[in-house]
Amino acid sequence: MINSTFKVTFGVEFEAIFAFHESLLQRRLETTTITATANDDIPKIIKDIPDATRRAMRQTQYDYSMTRPSYMGWGLTTPSTYEPGTDMQEILYSQFKEFGYRGYGGEPLYIAKTILPDGVAIHDSFETKFTDFEKWHITQDRTLVGVSKADLAKQSDLANRTITTEELENWDTHGIELVSRVLPYTPSSFDEITTHLSLLRGTSDSKHLAFPTTHCGFHVHIGLPPPVDLEPGTAPPTFTLPTLQHLAYLLVIYEKAISKLHPEHRREGSTAALVDLQTNLDSFIEEPSYDDVDDDIDLDGKWDGDWDSSLPPSPLATLPTTTTTITTNEEPLISLRTARAKIFAPNQTIASLAKLMSGTSRGRIVNWLYVARTNGLARTLEFRQHAGTLDPVAVEWWVGVCVGLVRLAEVRGRELGTGEGERALGGEGNRVREWSGEIEVQALLEEMKMGQEARVGV
C-alpha cells in the first residue's frame, strides 16, 4: 500500500442482529438480582405479543415498514433495573406499566458478553457516550430491530446448522453494535478482529449466531496514534489541513465511483433500507452551465471535460458559449474548478473544511465532524458506506481502502501543498485526461497500490 510509513490507527463498528436460544436468556434472567412481579420467583418470557403492542413497544429510531412490527423481540415480566431518569428506565417502565411486560434492556448484550473475549464493556443505554477507546464495547443500536422467524431461518446457514421450524420458536433476535478498541494498522489487529467476529457468529454447536441485514452498516474510523504522554482531556492529534484538503478533493472526484463498489442500499439516496447515508457533495453541486463544461463531473459519475487532444474532437465543443444557464432537465454538475476553490480556500481551517464536507450531519458517506473535535474525544474520519458485514476478509479489504485514501491524501498534501496554481492544488494529478465514459475507481485503487486482487471481499 502507498505511504506505508505514515502510521494511522483505526477502529471498527459492526452493526448486526444477534440471535440466541431461550436457554441463554433464561440463564441470564435467573442469575441477575431482580424482583419478579408474579407470585412465583421465575421470570417469565412472553413470546406471543400482538402486533399492535409491538408497535407501541417500539424502541428503534426508525419504523422500517408499516407492515413490520417495530419491536420484534420477546417480552419479560421483570421490572427495569435501570437508574431513574435514564432513557432505558423511562422506556421500559412505560412498557411494563401498560402491558405487564417489557421489551429487552441489556439482556441480549450480557448474553453476547459471555461469548466474546474477556474485557468487552457493555453499554446498554440507547444514549451511549463513552470515552474509553482502549477496550472493545458492545452497545444497543437504536437503528436496528430483530428479525422474524422466517428471516432467521434464512440466516441459519451462516453458522452451518439446520434449525427446524419448531426449534426456531425457541430462538429470538435483537440488534446490537460491536465496537472495537483503537487499533494500529497491523496484521495482528485483523487477527484480533477475526477472533471477535468468529466468536460472535458462533459454530454449528452454538446456542447463538449473528448476522447483518440490509439495515446494518460497517463503519471505519481512521485517526492518528496519540502520543504516549497525552494528558487526559487533551484533544488527540488530528490530520494536517493539507492532508484533509486533498482527501476532500479525492472524495469529490471519486464518491460516485466508490459508491459503485457497494450494494444499492448503501448508496446515497437509496430508500431500500431507510439508511441515513447522505452525500458529501452537497456543498459543490451546481446547476449546469456552458461555462463549466470543460471541467465537470455529472452526478452519475460521468466525466464531461478535459478532452485528450489525441482523441477525436469532443462533442461538447459544438455547444454555444453565449448561453449562461442550461434550462433542460440535465443533471446538476460538480465543477472541479469550483470544488478546488472551496476546498483550498486561503482562509480554510480544519473546522470549516469539516463543515464544508459534512455540514452539521454525521450521517454522511464520510463523517468529517469528528476530525475537528477538541474536547478530548478521538479525532477521526468515519467512513460509513460499507454494508454490514461480519466477514474478516471484507473488513480487512475495506479498512485498507479507507487507510489508503488517507495515506494518498497525506502524500499529496506533503508533495503538492495547497499553494497557488493547478499543480499545487493537485489538479493535474486528479484530472481524468482521457475520455473513458465514466470515472473508474480502479485507477484510484492502483494509485493507492491496491491492485485488482484487492477487490476480494467487497
C-alpha positions as CSV (number, residue, x, y, z in Angstrom):
1,M,0.0,0.0,0.0
2,I,1.1,3.6,-0.7
3,N,2.9,5.6,2.0
4,S,3.1,2.6,4.5
5,T,5.4,4.6,6.8
6,F,2.6,7.0,7.6
7,K,1.2,5.5,10.8
8,V,-2.5,5.6,11.4
9,T,-4.9,3.9,13.8
10,F,-8.4,2.7,13.2
11,G,-11.5,1.5,14.9
12,V,-14.4,-0.5,13.5
13,E,-18.1,-0.7,14.4
14,F,-20.2,-3.7,13.4
15,E,-24.0,-3.4,13.4
16,A,-25.6,-6.9,13.5
17,I,-28.6,-9.0,14.5
18,F,-27.7,-11.2,17.5
19,A,-29.8,-14.4,17.7
20,F,-29.8,-16.5,20.8
21,H,-31.6,-19.6,22.2
22,E,-34.1,-19.2,25.0
23,S,-31.9,-21.1,27.4
24,L,-29.3,-18.4,27.3
25,L,-31.8,-15.7,28.1
26,Q,-33.3,-17.8,30.9
27,R,-29.9,-18.3,32.4
28,R,-29.3,-14.5,32.3
29,L,-32.7,-13.8,34.0
30,E,-32.1,-16.3,36.7
31,T,-28.6,-15.1,37.6
32,T,-29.4,-11.4,37.9
33,T,-30.6,-9.8,41.1
34,I,-34.1,-8.8,40.0
35,T,-37.5,-8.9,41.7
36,A,-40.2,-10.8,39.7
37,T,-43.6,-9.2,39.7
38,A,-45.5,-12.5,39.6
39,N,-46.1,-14.7,42.6
40,D,-43.5,-17.2,41.6
41,D,-39.8,-16.5,41.6
42,I,-39.1,-17.4,38.0
43,P,-39.2,-14.5,35.5
44,K,-41.5,-15.2,32.5
45,I,-40.7,-14.8,28.9
46,I,-43.7,-13.6,26.8
47,K,-43.5,-14.7,23.2
48,D,-47.0,-14.1,21.9
49,I,-47.2,-10.3,21.6
50,P,-49.9,-8.7,19.5
51,D,-48.7,-6.6,16.6
52,A,-50.4,-3.5,17.9
53,T,-48.5,-4.0,21.2
54,R,-45.2,-4.5,19.3
55,R,-45.7,-1.2,17.6
56,A,-46.4,0.5,20.9
57,M,-43.2,-1.1,22.3
58,R,-41.1,0.4,19.6
59,Q,-37.6,1.1,20.8
60,T,-35.9,1.9,17.5
61,Q,-35.3,5.2,15.9
62,Y,-37.0,4.2,12.6
63,D,-40.2,2.3,11.8
64,Y,-38.8,0.4,8.9
65,S,-42.1,-0.8,7.5
66,M,-45.7,-0.2,8.2
67,T,-46.2,-4.0,7.7
68,R,-43.5,-5.0,10.1
69,P,-43.8,-4.5,13.9
70,S,-41.1,-2.2,15.3
71,Y,-40.3,-4.4,18.3
72,M,-39.5,-7.9,17.2
73,G,-38.3,-9.5,20.5
74,W,-39.9,-11.3,23.4
75,G,-41.4,-9.6,26.4
76,L,-40.1,-10.0,30.0
77,T,-42.1,-10.0,33.2
78,T,-39.2,-8.4,35.1
79,P,-39.2,-4.7,36.0
80,S,-36.5,-2.3,34.8
81,T,-33.3,-2.3,36.9
82,Y,-32.0,1.0,35.3
83,E,-31.5,4.1,37.3
84,P,-34.5,6.6,37.3
85,G,-34.3,9.2,34.7
86,T,-32.3,7.2,32.2
87,D,-33.6,6.6,28.7
88,M,-33.9,2.9,29.2
89,Q,-35.6,3.2,32.5
90,E,-38.3,5.5,31.1
91,I,-38.9,3.3,28.0
92,L,-39.1,0.0,29.9
93,Y,-41.1,1.4,32.8
94,S,-43.7,2.7,30.5
95,Q,-44.0,-0.6,28.7
96,F,-44.2,-2.6,31.9
97,K,-46.9,-0.3,33.3
98,E,-49.0,-0.5,30.2
99,F,-48.7,-4.2,29.3
100,G,-47.4,-6.0,32.3
101,Y,-44.2,-6.9,30.5
102,R,-41.4,-5.0,28.7
103,G,-39.0,-5.3,25.8
104,Y,-35.3,-6.0,26.1
105,G,-33.0,-3.8,28.0
106,G,-29.4,-5.0,28.2
107,E,-30.2,-8.8,28.4
108,P,-29.0,-9.7,24.8
109,L,-25.8,-7.6,25.4
110,Y,-24.9,-9.6,28.5
111,I,-25.5,-12.8,26.7
112,A,-23.1,-11.7,23.9
113,K,-20.6,-10.6,26.5
114,T,-20.3,-14.2,27.8
115,I,-19.4,-15.3,24.3
116,L,-16.8,-12.6,23.5
117,P,-13.3,-12.4,24.8
118,D,-12.7,-11.0,28.3
119,G,-12.7,-7.3,28.7
120,V,-15.5,-6.3,26.5
121,A,-17.5,-3.4,28.1
122,I,-21.3,-3.2,27.9
123,H,-23.3,0.0,27.3
124,D,-27.0,-0.9,27.5
125,S,-28.4,2.6,27.0
126,F,-29.6,4.0,23.7
127,E,-27.8,7.2,24.6
128,T,-24.4,5.7,24.9
129,K,-21.5,8.2,25.1
130,F,-18.2,6.5,26.1
131,T,-14.7,7.9,26.0
132,D,-12.7,4.7,26.8
133,F,-11.3,3.7,23.4
134,E,-8.8,1.2,24.8
135,K,-11.2,-1.7,25.0
136,W,-14.0,-3.3,22.9
137,H,-17.6,-2.4,23.6
138,I,-21.0,-3.9,22.9
139,T,-23.9,-1.5,22.7
140,Q,-27.5,-1.0,22.0
141,D,-28.3,0.2,18.4
142,R,-31.5,2.2,18.1
143,T,-31.4,1.9,14.3
144,L,-31.9,-1.9,14.3
145,V,-34.7,-4.3,15.0
146,G,-34.7,-8.1,15.4
147,V,-36.0,-10.3,12.6
148,S,-38.9,-12.6,12.1
149,K,-38.6,-16.3,12.5
150,A,-38.8,-16.7,8.7
151,D,-35.9,-14.3,8.2
152,L,-34.0,-16.0,11.0
153,A,-34.4,-19.4,9.2
154,K,-32.8,-17.9,6.1
155,Q,-29.8,-16.8,8.1
156,S,-29.3,-20.0,10.0
157,D,-26.9,-21.4,7.4
158,L,-24.4,-18.7,8.4
159,A,-23.5,-20.9,11.3
160,N,-23.6,-24.2,9.3
161,R,-26.6,-25.5,11.1
162,T,-30.1,-26.7,10.3
163,I,-32.8,-25.4,12.7
164,T,-36.2,-26.8,12.4
165,T,-39.4,-24.7,12.4
166,E,-40.2,-25.9,15.8
167,E,-36.8,-25.2,17.2
168,L,-36.9,-21.6,15.8
169,E,-39.7,-20.8,18.3
170,N,-37.0,-21.2,21.0
171,W,-34.8,-18.5,19.4
172,D,-35.0,-14.7,19.5
173,T,-33.1,-11.8,18.0
174,H,-32.0,-8.3,18.9
175,G,-30.0,-5.6,17.2
176,I,-26.5,-4.9,18.7
177,E,-23.4,-3.0,17.8
178,L,-19.9,-4.3,18.4
179,V,-17.2,-1.5,18.6
180,S,-13.5,-2.3,18.6
181,R,-10.8,-0.6,20.6
182,V,-8.4,1.8,18.8
183,L,-6.1,-0.5,16.8
184,P,-2.8,0.0,15.0
185,Y,-3.0,-0.8,11.3
186,T,-1.1,-4.1,11.6
187,P,-1.9,-7.7,10.7
188,S,-2.3,-8.6,14.4
189,S,-5.2,-6.1,14.6
190,F,-7.1,-8.0,12.0
191,D,-6.3,-11.3,13.8
192,E,-8.0,-9.7,16.9
193,I,-11.0,-8.6,14.8
194,T,-11.3,-12.1,13.4
195,T,-11.4,-13.6,16.9
196,H,-14.2,-11.3,18.0
197,L,-16.3,-11.9,14.8
198,S,-15.8,-15.6,14.8
199,L,-17.0,-15.9,18.4
200,L,-20.0,-13.7,17.8
201,R,-21.0,-15.7,14.7
202,G,-20.8,-19.0,16.6
203,T,-20.4,-22.5,15.3
204,S,-22.8,-25.3,14.5
205,D,-22.9,-26.3,18.2
206,S,-23.5,-22.8,19.5
207,K,-26.8,-21.6,21.0
208,H,-26.3,-18.2,19.3
209,L,-25.4,-16.7,16.0
210,A,-25.0,-13.2,14.5
211,F,-25.5,-11.8,11.0
212,P,-26.1,-8.5,9.2
213,T,-29.3,-7.4,7.5
214,T,-29.7,-4.6,4.9
215,H,-30.4,-2.3,7.8
216,C,-26.9,-2.9,9.2
217,G,-23.7,-0.9,8.4
218,F,-20.0,-1.4,9.0
219,H,-18.2,1.8,9.9
220,V,-14.5,2.5,9.9
221,H,-12.8,5.3,11.9
222,I,-9.3,6.4,10.8
223,G,-7.1,8.5,13.1
224,L,-3.6,9.2,14.2
225,P,-1.7,7.5,17.1
226,P,-1.8,9.7,20.2
227,P,1.5,10.5,21.9
228,V,2.3,8.4,24.9
229,D,2.4,11.5,27.1
230,L,-1.0,12.8,26.0
231,E,-2.7,14.3,29.1
232,P,-6.3,13.2,29.9
233,G,-8.9,15.5,28.5
234,T,-6.5,16.8,25.9
235,A,-7.6,16.6,22.3
236,P,-5.7,13.8,20.5
237,P,-3.8,14.7,17.2
238,T,-5.7,15.2,14.0
239,F,-4.6,15.1,10.4
240,T,-2.9,18.2,8.9
241,L,-5.1,20.6,6.9
242,P,-3.3,19.8,3.6
243,T,-4.0,16.1,4.1
244,L,-7.6,16.7,4.8
245,Q,-7.9,19.1,1.8
246,H,-6.5,16.6,-0.6
247,L,-8.7,13.9,0.8
248,A,-11.7,16.1,0.4
249,Y,-10.8,16.6,-3.3
250,L,-10.3,12.9,-3.9
251,L,-13.7,12.2,-2.4
252,V,-15.4,14.9,-4.5
253,I,-14.0,13.2,-7.7
254,Y,-14.5,9.6,-6.7
255,E,-17.5,9.4,-4.4
256,K,-19.9,8.1,-7.1
257,A,-17.3,5.7,-8.4
258,I,-16.5,4.3,-4.9
259,S,-20.3,4.0,-4.3
260,K,-20.5,1.5,-7.2
261,L,-18.3,-0.9,-5.1
262,H,-21.2,-1.1,-2.7
263,P,-24.7,-2.6,-3.0
264,E,-27.6,-0.3,-4.0
265,H,-28.9,0.1,-0.5
266,R,-25.6,1.6,0.7
267,R,-25.6,4.4,-1.8
268,E,-26.7,7.9,-1.2
269,G,-30.4,8.5,-2.0
270,S,-31.4,4.8,-1.7
271,T,-34.6,4.1,0.2
272,A,-34.1,0.3,0.1
273,A,-33.2,0.1,3.8
274,L,-34.0,3.7,5.0
275,V,-30.3,4.1,5.8
276,D,-29.2,7.5,6.9
277,L,-26.4,7.9,4.3
278,Q,-26.0,11.3,2.7
279,T,-23.6,12.5,0.0
280,N,-20.6,14.7,0.9
281,L,-21.1,16.6,-2.3
282,D,-23.9,19.0,-1.3
283,S,-21.6,22.0,-1.0
284,F,-20.3,21.5,-4.5
285,I,-23.5,20.8,-6.6
286,E,-24.2,23.4,-9.2
287,E,-26.7,23.8,-12.0
288,P,-25.0,23.0,-15.3
289,S,-23.8,26.0,-17.3
290,Y,-21.8,26.2,-20.6
291,D,-19.1,28.0,-18.7
292,D,-18.2,24.8,-16.8
293,V,-18.4,22.1,-19.4
294,D,-14.6,21.8,-19.6
295,D,-14.2,20.7,-16.0
296,D,-17.3,19.0,-14.8
297,I,-18.5,15.7,-13.5
298,D,-22.1,14.6,-13.8
299,L,-23.5,13.3,-10.6
300,D,-23.8,9.9,-12.2
301,G,-20.0,9.8,-12.3
302,K,-19.6,10.5,-16.0
303,W,-16.7,12.8,-17.0
304,D,-17.6,15.9,-19.1
305,G,-14.3,17.6,-19.7
306,D,-10.5,17.8,-20.1
307,W,-10.6,16.2,-23.6
308,D,-7.4,14.5,-24.7
309,S,-6.1,16.2,-27.8
310,S,-5.1,12.8,-29.2
311,L,-8.7,11.7,-29.3
312,P,-11.4,12.7,-31.8
313,P,-13.0,16.1,-31.1
314,S,-15.3,16.4,-28.1
315,P,-19.0,16.6,-28.9
316,L,-19.1,19.3,-26.2
317,A,-17.0,21.5,-28.5
318,T,-20.1,22.3,-30.6
319,L,-22.0,23.8,-27.7
320,P,-22.7,27.5,-27.8
321,T,-20.7,29.7,-25.5
322,T,-23.0,32.7,-25.1
323,T,-25.7,31.0,-23.1
324,T,-25.0,31.1,-19.3
325,T,-27.6,28.7,-18.0
326,I,-28.9,25.3,-19.2
327,T,-32.6,25.1,-18.8
328,T,-33.1,21.5,-19.7
329,N,-33.6,18.6,-17.3
330,E,-29.9,17.7,-17.3
331,E,-28.3,16.5,-14.0
332,P,-26.6,19.1,-11.8
333,L,-22.8,19.2,-12.1
334,I,-19.8,19.2,-9.9
335,S,-17.3,21.8,-11.1
336,L,-13.9,20.7,-10.1
337,R,-12.6,24.2,-10.5
338,T,-15.2,25.5,-8.0
339,A,-14.6,22.5,-5.7
340,R,-10.9,23.2,-5.6
341,A,-11.5,26.9,-4.9
342,K,-13.7,26.0,-1.9
343,I,-11.6,23.2,-0.5
344,F,-8.3,25.1,-0.9
345,A,-9.6,28.5,0.1
346,P,-6.9,30.7,1.7
347,N,-8.8,31.0,4.9
348,Q,-9.6,27.3,5.2
349,T,-9.4,25.6,8.6
350,I,-10.0,22.1,9.7
351,A,-13.3,23.1,11.3
352,S,-14.5,24.9,8.3
353,L,-13.5,22.1,5.9
354,A,-15.3,19.6,8.1
355,K,-18.4,21.8,7.8
356,L,-17.9,22.1,4.1
357,M,-17.8,18.3,3.7
358,S,-20.4,17.2,6.4
359,G,-22.5,20.3,7.2
360,T,-23.8,19.5,10.7
361,S,-24.7,15.9,10.0
362,R,-22.6,12.9,10.9
363,G,-24.8,10.8,8.7
364,R,-22.7,11.4,5.6
365,I,-21.0,8.7,3.5
366,V,-17.8,10.0,5.2
367,N,-18.4,11.8,8.5
368,W,-16.0,14.7,8.9
369,L,-17.3,16.2,12.1
370,Y,-15.1,14.2,14.4
371,V,-11.7,15.4,12.9
372,A,-12.4,18.9,14.4
373,R,-13.3,17.7,18.0
374,T,-11.5,19.5,20.8
375,N,-13.0,18.0,24.0
376,G,-10.6,15.1,24.5
377,L,-12.6,12.7,22.3
378,A,-10.9,10.8,19.4
379,R,-10.4,12.9,16.3
380,T,-11.2,10.6,13.4
381,L,-12.6,10.4,9.9
382,E,-15.6,8.0,9.9
383,F,-16.2,6.0,6.7
384,R,-19.8,4.8,6.9
385,Q,-20.7,3.4,3.5
386,H,-19.9,-0.3,3.7
387,A,-22.8,-2.6,4.2
388,G,-23.0,-4.6,7.4
389,T,-20.6,-7.5,7.4
390,L,-19.0,-10.0,9.9
391,D,-16.6,-11.3,7.3
392,P,-13.0,-10.6,8.3
393,V,-11.8,-10.7,4.7
394,A,-14.3,-7.9,3.7
395,V,-13.3,-6.0,6.8
396,E,-9.6,-6.0,6.1
397,W,-10.2,-5.0,2.5
398,W,-12.4,-2.0,3.2
399,V,-10.2,-0.8,6.1
400,G,-7.3,-1.0,3.6
401,V,-9.3,1.2,1.2
402,C,-10.0,3.8,3.8
403,V,-6.4,3.8,5.1
404,G,-5.2,4.0,1.5
405,L,-7.3,7.1,0.8
406,V,-5.9,8.9,3.8
407,R,-2.3,7.9,3.1
408,L,-2.7,9.0,-0.6
409,A,-4.0,12.4,0.6
410,E,-1.1,12.8,3.0
411,V,1.3,12.2,0.2
412,R,-0.4,14.8,-2.0
413,G,-0.7,17.3,0.8
414,R,3.0,17.0,1.5
415,E,4.3,16.9,-2.1
416,L,1.8,19.3,-3.8
417,G,0.9,21.5,-0.9
418,T,-2.0,24.0,-1.1
419,G,-0.4,27.0,-2.7
420,E,-1.3,28.8,-5.9
421,G,-1.7,27.1,-9.2
422,E,-3.1,23.9,-10.6
423,R,-0.2,21.7,-9.6
424,A,-0.1,23.0,-6.1
425,L,-3.8,22.2,-5.7
426,G,-3.3,18.7,-7.1
427,G,-5.4,19.5,-10.1
428,E,-3.1,17.8,-12.6
429,G,-2.8,14.6,-10.6
430,N,-6.5,14.2,-10.2
431,R,-7.9,15.1,-13.6
432,V,-9.0,12.3,-15.9
433,R,-7.1,13.1,-19.1
434,E,-8.8,10.7,-21.4
435,W,-12.5,10.2,-22.4
436,S,-13.5,7.0,-20.7
437,G,-17.2,7.4,-20.4
438,E,-17.0,7.5,-16.6
439,I,-14.6,7.8,-13.8
440,E,-13.2,4.3,-12.8
441,V,-12.3,3.5,-9.3
442,Q,-9.6,1.1,-10.5
443,A,-7.3,4.0,-11.2
444,L,-7.6,5.2,-7.7
445,L,-7.0,1.7,-6.2
446,E,-3.9,1.4,-8.4
447,E,-2.6,4.8,-7.2
448,M,-3.1,3.5,-3.6
449,K,-1.2,0.4,-4.7
450,M,-4.2,-1.8,-4.2
451,G,-4.4,-3.9,-7.3
452,Q,-7.2,-6.0,-8.8
453,E,-6.7,-8.7,-6.2
454,A,-7.8,-6.1,-3.5
455,R,-11.4,-6.4,-4.7
456,V,-11.8,-9.7,-2.9
457,G,-14.3,-9.4,-0.1
458,V,-16.4,-6.4,-1.4
